[in-house]
Amino acid sequence: MLFFPYRADLTLHRWPLLTILLSVTCLAVFYSQTVNHRQIEQATRAFCSEKQTRAFRLALIAIYGEVTMLSCARVMLGLHTAKASSQFLDDALAGSKVLAGLTREQSDAYLHSVVTEHYTLFAGRVPPNLTHQLWYEPRTWNVLTMLSASIAHGSWLHVIGNLVFFFAFAATLEMLLGGAAYIAVLLALALLSHAVYSVATLTVPQPLPTVGLSGVVYGVMALFVFFLPRTRIRCFLWFVIIFKRVAVPAWTLVLAFVGFDVVQLFTGEANSEVNFAAHVGGAGFGYLLGVTLFRRRRRTVRRMADGVSTASLHERPRKKHWWERRARRKW
């Protein structure tokens, strides 16, 4: 079953320009990632079409059972694009044949040194991996890569899925907060959700690096619920042959997604490719930002239930003059 929220059941009276700008940025960054990956593949084919050393051919036979351009590309490209290159090489050597006259440990050590030496030559002839430069390594606590990883993604399905969810909630939130506060919230969510991932992987021997806007998306969803829990979110529902549009209260929808991720966080694999820790952390901090920073703003936002346009929700209510307050007391 596929369930995609695509917009809040509210009327926006101006374009959410910052939300659109961030969405376009994510798409442009991922397009650059795909171009970079194609350039790496072309350089790999050129490198592997050349004659290889005898030691490297022996390593390919031990690992893959053959010496072909495909087997060469498989190991070189795997090392260059893997989230954890050392883990990739260890997995490749785990099923390799033991070289004659050597023990398993000696054979693995020799093959590891040969492949690593060959990869050093390869890495000097191919473009740097853009995704590697953008992603966030949880052991580094690097603020810049926390931000860059939020606008990088792993696939077209990944980026489009994140942006569909993001736009459904963030377009309204931009109207509620105003430009400066909205940008500050997005930056804070990017940093905090990645910090949660770093804490969650402290006991993991080799935590995977991460990319994606999902931590920010979950934070935006939770903050939306803080402001407008009963506002309905329009969603596409597809199940086998059933395709329809439904409207679900925001609190119900967000609770379902966050609840699922909480279960997966505590029952799933520690090194899952889905960053459940960032999802749950982003949602928690999104709601916490609302409770600590926007409680007064929420009272203004609740006027939306009475039909107040979203264009004026980011404006502070006018302070009444003393004579207006006095007249009210007399009545």
C-alpha positions in Angstrom: 0.0 0.0 0.0 1.3 3.5 -0.9 0.1 6.5 1.2 1.4 9.9 0.1 0.4 13.3 1.7 0.6 16.0 -0.9 -1.0 19.1 0.6 -2.7 20.6 3.7 -6.4 21.2 3.3 -5.9 25.0 3.5 -5.8 27.9 1.0 -2.4 29.6 0.6 -2.7 33.2 -0.6 0.9 33.5 -1.7 3.6 31.2 -3.1 5.8 29.4 -0.5 8.9 30.6 -2.2 11.4 29.3 0.4 9.9 25.8 0.3 10.0 25.8 -3.4 13.6 27.0 -3.4 14.7 24.3 -1.1 12.9 21.6 -3.1 14.5 22.8 -6.3 17.9 22.8 -4.6 17.5 19.2 -3.5 16.6 18.2 -7.1 19.5 20.1 -8.5 22.0 18.6 -6.0 20.8 15.1 -6.8 21.0 15.7 -10.5 24.6 16.7 -10.0 25.1 13.5 -8.0 23.8 11.4 -10.9 26.0 13.3 -13.4 29.0 12.7 -11.2 28.1 9.0 -10.9 28.0 8.7 -14.7 31.4 10.3 -15.0 32.8 7.8 -12.5 31.3 4.9 -14.4 32.8 6.1 -17.7 36.2 6.5 -16.0 35.8 3.0 -14.5 35.2 1.4 -17.9 38.3 3.1 -19.3 40.4 2.0 -16.4 39.3 -1.6 -16.4 39.7 -2.0 -20.2 43.4 -1.6 -19.7 45.7 -4.5 -19.0 45.9 -5.3 -15.3 48.8 -6.5 -13.2 49.3 -10.2 -12.5 48.6 -9.8 -8.8 45.3 -8.0 -9.4 44.2 -10.6 -11.9 44.9 -13.2 -9.3 42.8 -11.3 -6.8 39.9 -11.1 -9.2 40.0 -14.8 -9.8 40.1 -15.4 -6.0 37.1 -13.0 -5.4 34.9 -13.4 -8.4 36.3 -16.5 -10.2 37.1 -14.6 -13.4 39.2 -11.8 -14.9 36.8 -9.5 -16.9 36.2 -5.8 -17.2 32.9 -6.4 -15.3 34.7 -8.0 -12.3 37.3 -5.2 -12.3 34.6 -2.6 -12.4 32.6 -4.4 -9.7 35.3 -4.1 -7.2 36.7 -0.7 -8.1 33.3 1.0 -8.5 32.1 -0.8 -5.3 34.9 0.6 -3.3 34.5 4.1 -4.8 30.7 4.4 -4.2 30.1 2.2 -1.1 28.9 3.9 2.0 31.6 2.0 3.9 34.4 1.0 1.6 36.3 -1.1 4.2 33.1 -3.0 4.9 32.5 -3.6 1.2 36.0 -5.0 0.8 35.7 -7.2 3.9 32.4 -8.6 2.5 34.0 -9.2 -0.9 36.9 -11.1 0.6 34.7 -13.2 2.9 33.7 -15.4 0.0 37.1 -15.5 -1.8 39.1 -18.6 -2.4 42.2 -19.2 -0.2 45.4 -18.8 -2.2 47.6 -21.9 -2.5 50.2 -22.2 0.2 48.5 -19.6 2.5 46.2 -19.7 5.4 42.8 -17.9 5.3 44.2 -14.9 7.3 47.3 -14.7 5.1 45.3 -15.0 1.9 42.8 -12.3 3.0 45.6 -10.0 4.1 47.4 -10.4 0.7 44.3 -9.9 -1.4 43.3 -6.9 0.8 46.7 -5.2 0.1 46.6 -5.9 -3.6 43.1 -4.6 -4.1 43.8 -1.5 -1.9 47.0 -0.7 -3.9 45.1 -1.1 -7.2 42.3 1.1 -5.9 44.7 3.8 -5.0 45.8 4.0 -8.7 42.1 3.9 -9.7 41.1 6.7 -7.4 43.7 9.0 -8.9 42.0 8.7 -12.3 38.3 9.1 -11.5 36.4 12.1 -10.3 35.8 12.4 -6.5 32.5 10.9 -5.4 30.2 13.9 -4.9 27.9 11.9 -2.7 30.8 11.0 -0.4 31.6 14.7 -0.1 28.1 15.6 0.8 27.0 12.8 3.2 27.3 13.0 7.0 29.6 10.6 8.9 28.1 10.2 12.4 31.5 10.0 14.0 32.6 13.4 12.8 29.9 15.7 14.3 30.7 18.0 11.3 28.2 20.8 11.2 28.7 21.5 7.5 28.1 18.0 6.4 25.1 17.8 8.6 23.6 20.6 6.4 25.0 19.3 3.1 23.7 15.7 3.8 20.2 17.1 4.2 20.0 18.3 0.6 21.7 15.2 -0.9 19.8 11.9 -1.6 20.4 8.3 -2.6 18.0 7.9 -5.5 15.3 9.7 -7.5 12.6 7.8 -5.5 14.3 9.0 -2.3 14.4 12.7 -3.2 11.0 12.8 -4.7 9.4 10.9 -1.8 11.0 13.3 0.7 10.0 16.4 -1.2 6.3 15.2 -1.6 6.1 14.8 2.2 8.0 18.0 2.8 5.9 20.2 0.6 2.6 18.9 2.0 3.5 20.3 5.5 6.2 22.9 4.9 4.3 25.1 2.5 1.8 26.0 5.2 4.5 26.2 7.9 6.3 28.8 5.9 3.2 31.0 6.0 2.8 30.5 9.8 6.4 31.3 10.8 7.5 33.9 8.3 10.8 33.8 6.3 13.5 34.2 9.0 11.9 31.9 11.6 11.2 29.3 9.0 14.8 29.2 7.8 16.1 29.0 11.3 13.8 26.1 12.1 14.9 24.2 9.0 18.6 24.7 9.9 18.0 23.7 13.5 16.1 20.5 12.4 18.9 19.5 10.0 21.5 19.8 12.8 19.5 18.3 15.6 18.3 15.3 13.6 21.8 14.4 12.5 23.1 14.9 16.1 20.5 12.3 17.2 21.8 9.9 14.6 25.3 10.4 15.9 24.2 9.6 19.5 22.1 6.6 18.4 25.1 5.0 16.6 27.7 5.5 19.4 27.6 1.8 20.1 27.6 0.7 16.4 31.1 -0.5 15.3 30.8 0.9 11.8 27.8 3.3 11.5 26.7 4.1 7.9 26.9 7.7 6.7 23.6 9.3 5.9 22.0 11.5 3.3 18.5 12.9 2.9 16.0 15.5 4.0 13.8 13.1 6.0 15.0 14.3 9.5 13.9 17.8 8.6 10.7 16.5 7.0 9.7 14.7 10.2 10.5 17.8 12.2 8.3 19.9 10.0 5.5 17.4 10.2 5.6 17.5 14.0 5.8 21.3 14.2 2.7 21.4 11.8 0.9 19.2 14.3 1.8 21.5 17.1 0.2 24.4 15.3 -2.8 22.7 13.6 -3.3 19.1 14.8 -6.9 18.8 13.5 -6.2 20.3 10.0 -6.7 17.6 7.4 -3.9 16.6 5.1 -4.9 15.5 1.6 -3.3 12.2 0.6 -3.1 9.8 -2.3 -4.0 6.2 -1.4 -3.0 3.3 -3.6 -3.7 -0.3 -2.8 -3.5 -3.0 -5.5 -6.2 -1.7 -7.8 -7.7 0.9 -5.5 -6.6 4.5 -6.1 -8.2 7.4 -4.4 -7.7 10.7 -2.5 -8.4 10.9 1.2 -8.2 13.6 3.9 -6.7 12.7 7.2 -6.2 14.8 10.4 -2.6 15.9 10.6 -2.1 14.4 14.1 -3.3 11.0 13.1 -1.1 10.9 10.0 2.0 12.1 11.7 1.5 9.8 14.7 1.2 6.8 12.4 4.4 7.6 10.6 6.4 8.4 13.7 5.0 5.4 15.6 6.0 3.1 12.8 9.6 4.5 12.9 9.8 4.3 16.7 9.0 0.6 16.4 11.5 0.1 13.6 14.2 2.0 15.6 14.0 -0.3 18.6 13.3 -3.6 16.8 15.1 -3.2 13.4 18.7 -3.6 12.5 21.2 -1.2 14.1 22.8 -0.5 10.7 19.5 -0.1 8.7 19.8 1.9 5.4 16.7 3.9 6.6 17.7 6.5 9.2 15.0 5.9 11.7 16.9 7.7 14.4 17.0 10.9 12.4 13.2 10.5 11.7 12.3 10.1 15.3 14.8 12.7 16.5 13.6 15.2 13.9 10.0 14.7 15.0 10.8 15.0 18.6 12.8 18.2 18.2 10.2 19.7 15.8 7.5 19.4 18.4 9.9 20.6 21.1 10.7 23.7 19.1 7.0 24.5 19.0 6.5 24.0 22.7 9.5 26.2 23.6 9.5 28.9 21.0 6.1 29.2 19.4 3.5 28.8 22.1 2.3 32.4 21.7 2.3 32.1 17.9 0.1 29.0 18.2 -2.8 31.0 19.7 -2.7 33.3 16.6 -2.6 30.3 14.3 -5.7 28.7 15.8 -7.7 31.5 14.2 -7.3 29.6 11.0 -10.1 27.3 12.2 -12.4 30.3 12.0 -11.4 31.0 8.4 -8.5 33.5 8.8 -6.3 33.4 5.7 -2.8 31.9 5.9 -1.3 35.1 4.4 -1.6 37.0 7.6 -0.8 34.2 10.1 2.9 35.1 10.3 2.0 38.7 11.4 1.8 39.4 15.1 -1.6 40.6 16.4 -1.9 44.3 16.8 -1.4 45.5 20.4 -4.5 47.3 21.7 -4.3 50.9 22.9 -5.0 51.6 26.5 -8.4 53.3 25.7 -9.5 50.2 23.9 -8.7 48.0 26.8 -10.4 50.4 29.2 -13.6 50.5 27.1 -13.7 46.7 27.1 -13.5 46.6 30.9 -16.4 49.0 31.2 -18.6 46.8 29.0 
